[in-house]
């Protein structure tokens, strides 16, 4: 059976080639709006995807993403899809107790988050028995074996991988919402 491209990240790569300088995302940064082009987003997400795989994250690995909407959030989301790593996203509006329950159900083995999320993960014991690989967007002081700069640098040392072609039965993402 000939399946269509099921990986949403393929479309980012196509747009990066056909409309490289077109704005992909406008996001708030220190009171102003910043822009990232399709080419910039594709390049950054490719370096992140490659870096994550080279550092031991694996296709199909459930990985929590706790990063607020930002350039890093969007690049990491596409990176996870490109690498076939399953993003686990939880609406923070659910509250701490429900967030812990969701993590217990998802059984993630990876965790990518801001330092505050790593601190909460460690203090509250979220997925302590399942999480094996960690990345922080900031200082490693509060958690995270690697920071984003290290992941990008690792990705830049290797050739860019094409987005994976997932099978029809593979999990694309795990999303918990508050229903709001």
N, C-alpha and C positions, 0 to 999 in steps of 0.2 A: 504494500500500500504506500503510495506517495503522499506523505504528509506535508501540509504547508508549513511555513516557518511559524512555529508555535512560541518562539522566544520573542517577547516584546522588545528586547534590546536590539534585535536585528533591524528594527525600524529606525532606531537612533543612529546606528552605523550607516544606514542608507541615507538618512538626512544629512549626516556629517559629510558625506561624499557629494550629494547633489546641492545642498544649501549650507555650506560650511560656516558662513558668516552670519547666518540668520539667527536671531535670538531664540534659544530653546526655552530658557526659563528666566523670569524676573523674580528676584527674591529680596526681601528686606535685609539690610545690613547697616547697623548703627544709624538708624533713622532715615536712610536713603534706600533706593532700590538699585540693586546691582543686576547685571545681565551676564549670562553665560551662553555662548553660542553652541550650536549643535556640534561643531568640530571640537571645541574645548571640552564639552561634557563627554563626548565620545572618547576623546584621548584620556581624560582623567579617569573615567570609569574603566577603560581598558587597562590602564596601569594598575588601578586598584584590583581589578579582577585577577590579573596575572600575578600581582604581588600576593594576594590572599591565597591563591592556589600554590604558589611557590613556598609559602610559609606554613603549609599544611592543612589549610581549609580544603574541603573536598566537595565534589559534586554530590548533591543530595543532603549535604550537612545542614541541619536546621540551625539557623543563626539569628539570634535576636538583634534587631536594629533599634537602638534607642538614641536617636539623634534628632534634634528639632529641625523643622524645615529650613534648609540652607543649601548652599552649593554642595557641601559634603554629603548631606542627606540624599540629594538626587543622584550624585555620582556613585555613592555607595549602593543605592537601590539598583541602579543599572548594572553596577559591577557584580552584585550578587546574581542578578538574572543572567548576565553574560557568562559567569562561571558555573551556573547551574546550582549555586548554593541557595538553599531555601530561606528567604527572609521570613522572620517571625516578627510581625509588627503588632503592637498592642496599644490601643487608644489609652493615653495616660489619664483620660477622664473617668476611667473605670474605678480608680482608687487603688491604693496600695494592696489591700487584701485580695481584691479580684485580680490584680496584676500578677501577684504571686501564684494564684490558682491557675491562671492562663499559662504561666511559665511551667508549672507543674504538669499541665496537660500536654504542652508542646514538646517537652523534654529536649530543649536545645543543647547542642554541643559546642556552639560558638556564640560569642557575645561581642557586639560592636556598639559602643556607646560613648556618650560624653562622660567626663570624669564623675559628675554627680550620679549618673546611672550606675557606674561601676561601684561607687561608694555604697549606694543603696543595695546593689546586688550582694556586696560583701557583708554589710551589716545585717541585712534581712535574710541572708542565706538563700537567695533565689537560685534555683537549679544548681546548687553546690555539688550535687553528685553527678551531674551530667555535663556541665560546661568544661571544655578542655582547651579551647582556643579563644583568646581575647584580644581585642583591639580597642584603643581609646582614641578619641578625637583630640585630646589634649595631653596634659602631663600624665605620665605613667604612675605618678605618686599614689593615686587612689585606685589603681587597677589597670589592667591591660598589659599583656606581655609585649605588644607592639603598639606604636602610635601610627597615625595616618601617614606621616612623613616617611616612616620606615617602610610601610606597605607600598607606597608610591615608588620609593627608591628601589625596592626589590622588583617591582613591576617594570621599571625603566631599564633594569639590567637584562631583561629577557625580551624576546620577540613577543609582540602582541598576539594573543590568541583570538580566534574568531569566536563569536558567541556560540555556545553549545547548541546543538539541535536536540531539544528534549523529546523524549518519547511521549506518546499520548497519555500514558498512565503516570508520568512523573508529577510530583507535587511542585507547583510553581511558587506558591507562597502560602503562609499561614497568617491570617489576619483576624484579630480579635477587636471588635468594636463595641462601644457602649450602647449602640443603637440610637444615639442622639441625632 
